[in-house]
Amino acid sequence: MSTLITNVAELVTNAPEHAAHGAGGAAGFGALTRAALVIEDAHVAWCGPAAKAPPADEVVDAGGRAVLPGFVDSHAHLVFAGDRSAEFAARMAGRPYQAGGIAATVSATRAASDAQLRAGVRRMAGEMLRQGTTTFECKSGYGLDVPHERRSVRLAAEVTDEVTYLGAHVVPPEFGDDTDAYVDLVCGPMLAACAPYSRWVDVFCDRGAFGADEARAVLAAGRDAGLVPRVHACQLGPGPGVQVAVEAGAASADHCTYLSDADVASLASSGTVATLLPAAEFSTRQPYPDARRLLGAGATVALATDCNPGSSFTSSMALCIALAVREMGMTTQEAVWAATTGGARALRRTDVGHLTPGARADVLLLDAPSHVYLAYRPGVPQVAAVWRDGELVVDTRSTALR
């Protein structure tokens, strides 16, 4: 079965041969106008000018809308229970954000049943899909003991292949100040229980969480168990997180809010992606990361939601794009590339984040003529349809405004 999507005003492929030039151009971003796309057997079979499109079994008229790769959200915490809206309200009233609020979610998550957590993570996954996110990573980190961390990665694995073991989120209250004992647990029995369900290992290397030596121990243990490192780095203040990530060969260093010149240089000269999470800064009133500084140095930048109940309770990649453009100095092309191909690179994926022949057919049809509208019309529902693995899974065209 083949599907031709035609009459596309702008087809964002992120193919080098379709790269834009001039004002607003971004390295890696590529797009065609008056274009078409053919999907066959869950993959992109062809893309090019609409006038030259080959025949297909089914034809979809895009109606002059834009088509993009599905968003790739490389940082999310979806397995949780409880509510932290009171904490958000207090923060908006002037209380500073601290990592200690995680303990409230840990308590609620431990108390929740499997059915409650499963319903919650599936609800969040569906919410992401309806907003155009077709690939997402999901972390543990709200169990913080062996059975509950194992349960978290097991439930995450039901909705995504990109599962991250984050036992080293914070030290749980029952360990008091005995960080060494907790790190031993994270690197030993907890890792053994979680590794079979996980692809990644992560650690929160920051003030109030784990130091450099502790983070190195967690990442080394994870690598020995076959997991690939990623790091929460430099969210709450300057620190060693980025250097630890680069030394470990991590796929990404996430947050990157407070970076030294050495951090920027290390990211630019390594294969570690700088994953920026602007919704966290929006929700915590912290300074936004300086994306322009990273891009100017040659670092690879991704955008992700950091969806979690405490510091970034949004699943909207469109919001992150708008914030990146308005608050972080990114062009619309740079932000869309970072939310698609950039996210794929942060997950070391080559099959998603672009729409070129052979890519997975994860396709987002906007109810807008250009990718620019994602930042130009913030807060407005703009998803007309979504295909994942070549299957139409979201379709709002019957009710979308024309």
C-alpha positions in Angstrom: 0.0 0.0 0.0 1.4 3.4 -1.0 0.2 6.8 -0.1 1.0 10.0 -2.0 0.7 13.3 0.0 0.6 16.0 -2.5 -0.2 19.8 -2.8 2.3 20.4 0.0 3.2 24.1 0.4 6.4 23.3 2.3 7.9 19.9 2.8 10.6 19.9 5.5 12.9 17.0 4.6 16.1 18.0 6.5 18.0 16.7 3.5 21.3 18.4 2.9 20.5 18.8 -0.8 17.3 20.7 0.1 19.2 23.1 2.5 18.0 26.7 2.7 20.4 29.6 2.3 20.3 33.2 3.3 18.7 34.9 6.2 17.3 32.5 8.7 19.0 29.5 7.1 20.1 26.7 9.3 22.8 24.1 8.7 21.0 20.8 8.1 17.5 22.2 7.6 16.1 21.4 4.2 12.7 22.0 2.6 10.9 21.9 -0.7 8.0 24.0 -1.9 5.1 22.9 -4.0 6.1 19.4 -3.1 4.9 15.8 -2.6 5.8 12.7 -0.6 5.2 9.0 -1.1 4.9 6.6 1.8 5.2 2.8 1.1 5.7 0.0 3.6 6.2 2.2 6.6 9.0 4.2 5.0 9.4 7.3 2.8 9.7 6.0 -0.8 10.0 9.3 -2.6 10.0 13.1 -2.2 10.2 15.9 -4.7 8.2 18.4 -6.7 4.5 17.7 -6.8 4.4 17.9 -10.6 6.8 15.0 -10.8 5.1 12.7 -8.2 4.8 9.0 -9.1 1.4 7.3 -8.8 0.3 5.7 -5.6 -2.6 3.6 -4.3 -3.9 6.4 -2.2 -3.7 10.2 -2.6 -3.9 12.7 0.2 -4.4 16.3 -0.7 -2.4 18.4 1.8 -4.4 21.5 0.8 -1.5 23.8 0.7 -0.3 22.8 4.2 3.2 22.1 5.5 4.6 18.7 6.1 7.4 18.0 8.6 9.1 15.0 10.1 7.4 13.8 13.3 8.9 15.5 16.3 11.6 13.5 18.2 11.4 14.2 22.0 14.6 12.9 23.5 14.0 13.8 27.1 10.8 13.0 29.1 9.8 11.6 32.4 6.4 10.1 31.9 6.1 7.3 34.6 4.9 9.1 37.6 1.9 9.7 39.9 0.8 12.7 42.0 0.3 16.4 41.4 2.8 19.2 42.0 0.6 22.2 40.9 0.9 23.7 44.3 4.7 23.7 44.0 4.4 25.4 40.6 2.1 28.1 42.1 4.5 28.7 45.0 7.4 29.0 42.5 5.5 31.5 40.5 5.0 33.4 43.7 8.7 33.6 44.2 10.0 30.4 45.7 13.1 29.2 43.8 13.2 25.8 42.1 15.2 23.1 43.8 15.7 19.4 42.9 14.2 18.4 46.3 10.7 18.5 45.0 11.3 15.2 43.2 10.8 13.5 46.5 7.1 14.3 46.5 6.7 12.6 43.1 8.7 9.6 44.4 6.3 9.1 47.3 3.2 9.3 45.1 4.7 7.0 42.4 5.6 4.4 44.9 2.1 4.4 46.3 0.4 4.1 42.9 -0.7 0.8 41.4 0.7 -0.6 38.2 -2.7 0.1 36.5 -2.6 3.7 37.6 1.0 4.2 36.3 0.3 2.4 33.1 -2.8 4.5 32.4 -0.8 7.7 33.1 2.1 6.9 30.8 -0.2 5.8 28.0 -2.2 9.0 28.4 0.9 11.1 28.2 2.2 9.1 25.2 -1.1 9.7 23.4 -1.0 13.4 24.3 2.5 13.6 22.7 1.3 11.8 19.5 -1.7 14.1 19.1 0.8 17.0 19.1 3.0 15.5 16.4 5.6 13.6 18.5 6.2 10.3 16.9 9.4 9.2 18.7 10.1 9.9 22.4 12.5 8.8 25.2 11.1 8.0 28.6 13.1 7.9 31.9 12.5 6.2 35.2 13.6 8.2 38.3 10.5 8.4 40.4 10.9 5.0 42.1 14.4 5.2 43.5 14.4 1.7 44.9 14.8 -1.6 43.2 11.2 -2.8 42.7 9.8 0.7 41.8 12.6 1.6 39.4 12.2 -1.8 37.7 8.5 -1.2 37.4 9.1 2.2 35.9 11.4 1.0 33.1 9.1 -2.0 32.5 6.1 0.3 32.0 8.1 2.7 29.9 9.1 -0.1 27.6 5.5 -0.8 26.8 5.2 2.6 25.0 8.7 3.3 23.6 12.0 1.6 22.7 13.9 4.6 24.0 13.9 3.8 27.7 16.3 5.4 30.1 17.3 4.1 33.6 17.6 7.1 35.8 18.0 5.5 39.3 20.5 8.3 39.9 17.9 11.1 39.8 18.3 12.2 43.5 19.1 10.4 46.7 15.8 9.2 48.2 15.0 10.3 51.8 15.5 6.9 53.4 19.2 7.1 52.6 19.6 10.5 54.3 23.1 11.8 53.6 24.5 8.4 52.7 25.0 9.1 49.0 27.7 6.4 48.7 25.4 3.7 49.8 22.7 4.8 47.4 25.2 5.0 44.5 26.2 1.4 45.3 22.6 0.4 45.0 22.1 2.3 41.7 25.3 0.6 40.3 24.4 -2.8 41.6 21.1 -4.5 42.3 19.0 -1.6 40.8 21.0 -1.6 37.6 20.7 -5.4 37.3 16.9 -5.2 37.6 16.5 -2.3 35.2 19.0 -2.9 32.4 17.0 -5.6 30.6 14.3 -3.0 29.9 16.5 -0.1 29.1 18.7 1.3 26.3 20.2 4.3 28.2 21.6 5.2 31.6 21.3 8.7 33.0 22.4 10.6 36.0 21.5 14.0 37.4 24.9 15.6 37.9 24.1 18.9 39.5 23.8 20.7 42.8 21.5 18.8 45.2 21.9 15.6 43.2 25.1 13.8 42.3 28.7 15.0 42.0 31.2 14.2 39.3 32.7 11.1 40.8 29.3 9.7 41.7 28.1 10.4 38.1 31.1 8.7 36.6 30.5 5.6 38.7 26.9 5.4 37.6 27.7 5.9 33.9 30.6 3.4 34.0 28.4 0.8 35.6 25.7 1.4 33.0 28.1 1.1 30.2 29.4 -2.2 31.6 25.7 -3.4 31.6 25.4 -2.5 27.9 23.6 0.9 28.4 24.6 4.1 26.6 25.2 7.2 28.8 23.3 10.5 28.8 23.5 13.2 31.5 21.4 15.8 33.2 24.0 18.6 33.2 24.3 22.2 34.5 20.6 22.9 35.0 20.8 24.5 38.5 24.2 26.1 38.2 27.7 25.7 36.8 29.1 22.3 37.4 31.0 19.3 36.0 28.0 17.7 34.2 29.0 18.5 30.7 32.6 17.4 31.1 31.4 14.2 32.7 29.1 13.6 29.8 31.7 14.3 27.1 34.3 12.1 28.9 31.8 9.3 29.1 30.9 9.5 25.4 27.4 10.3 26.3 24.8 10.7 23.5 23.6 13.9 25.1 24.1 16.4 27.9 20.7 17.8 28.8 19.6 21.2 30.1 23.0 23.0 29.6 21.6 26.1 31.2 24.9 27.2 32.9 27.9 26.5 30.6 31.5 27.6 30.8 33.5 28.3 27.7 35.2 25.0 28.3 31.8 23.3 28.3 30.8 24.8 25.0 34.1 23.9 23.4 33.9 20.3 24.7 30.3 19.9 23.3 31.4 21.4 20.0 34.3 19.1 19.6 32.6 15.9 20.6 29.7 13.7 19.6 27.6 14.7 22.6 24.5 16.6 21.7 23.5 19.6 23.7 19.8 19.0 24.4 18.0 22.2 25.5 14.8 22.1 27.5 13.3 25.6 27.4 10.0 24.6 28.9 11.8 23.8 32.2 13.2 27.4 32.2 9.7 28.7 31.4 8.3 26.7 34.4 11.0 27.5 36.9 11.8 31.1 35.9 15.5 30.3 35.4 17.6 31.9 32.7 17.2 30.2 29.3 20.2 28.4 27.7 22.2 30.4 25.2 21.5 28.4 22.1 23.2 31.0 19.9 26.5 30.5 21.8 26.3 26.7 21.3 25.4 26.9 17.6 28.0 29.5 16.9 30.6 27.2 18.4 29.5 24.3 16.2 27.7 22.2 18.8 24.8 19.9 17.8 21.7 21.2 19.5 18.4 19.3 20.2 15.2 20.5 21.7 13.0 18.3 24.0 10.2 18.9 26.4 11.6 17.5 29.7 7.9 16.5 30.3 7.6 15.9 34.1 5.2 16.8 36.8 7.5 19.2 38.7 9.5 21.5 36.5 8.1 21.1 33.0 4.6 19.7 32.8 4.2 20.0 29.1 4.3 17.5 26.2 4.3 20.2 23.5 7.3 20.3 21.2 5.7 23.2 19.4 5.9 25.2 22.7 9.6 24.3 23.0 10.1 25.5 19.4 8.4 28.8 20.1 10.4 29.3 23.3 13.6 28.5 21.6 12.9 31.1 18.9 11.7 33.8 21.2 13.9 33.3 24.2 17.0 31.4 23.1 18.0 33.2 19.9 17.3 30.3 17.5 15.9 30.8 14.0 12.7 29.0 13.1 14.7 26.6 10.9 17.2 25.9 13.6 14.5 25.2 16.2 12.5 22.8 13.9 15.7 21.0 12.9 16.6 20.7 16.7 13.1 19.2 17.4 13.4 16.6 14.7 16.9 15.7 13.4 18.5 17.1 16.5 16.4 14.9 18.7 17.2 11.9 16.5 20.9 12.6 16.9 20.5 12.8 20.7 19.0 9.3 20.5 21.6 8.1 18.0 18.8 7.4 15.5 19.2 7.8 11.7 15.8 6.5 10.7 13.7 9.3 12.2 13.8 13.1 12.2 14.0 13.5 8.4 11.8 12.8 5.4 14.0 11.3 2.7 13.8 8.0 0.9 14.4 5.1 3.4 13.4 7.1 6.5 10.7 5.8 8.7 7.4 7.4 7.6 6.7 9.5 10.6 5.0 12.5 9.1 3.4 15.6 10.6 0.8 17.6 8.5 0.5 21.1 9.9 -2.7 23.1 9.6 -0.5 25.9 8.4 1.5 26.7 5.2 5.0 26.8 6.8 7.1 25.5 9.7 7.4 29.1 10.8 3.8 29.0 12.2 5.0 26.7 15.0 6.6 29.8 16.5 4.5 32.4 14.8 1.2 31.1 16.3 2.2 29.8 19.7 -0.4 28.0 21.8 -2.6 27.3 18.8 -3.5 23.7 17.8 -1.9 23.2 14.4 -1.7 19.4 13.9 -3.9 18.4 11.0 -2.7 14.8 10.8 0.1 12.4 11.9 1.4 9.3 10.2 3.6 7.0 12.3 5.3 4.0 10.6 3.3 5.0 7.6 0.0 4.6 9.3 -2.4 7.5 9.8 -2.8 7.7 13.6 -4.1 11.3 14.1 -6.5 13.1 11.7 -8.2 16.4 12.7 -8.7 17.6 9.1 -12.5 17.3 9.3 -12.6 19.9 12.1 -9.5 21.9 11.4 -10.0 25.5 10.4 -9.3 26.2 6.7 
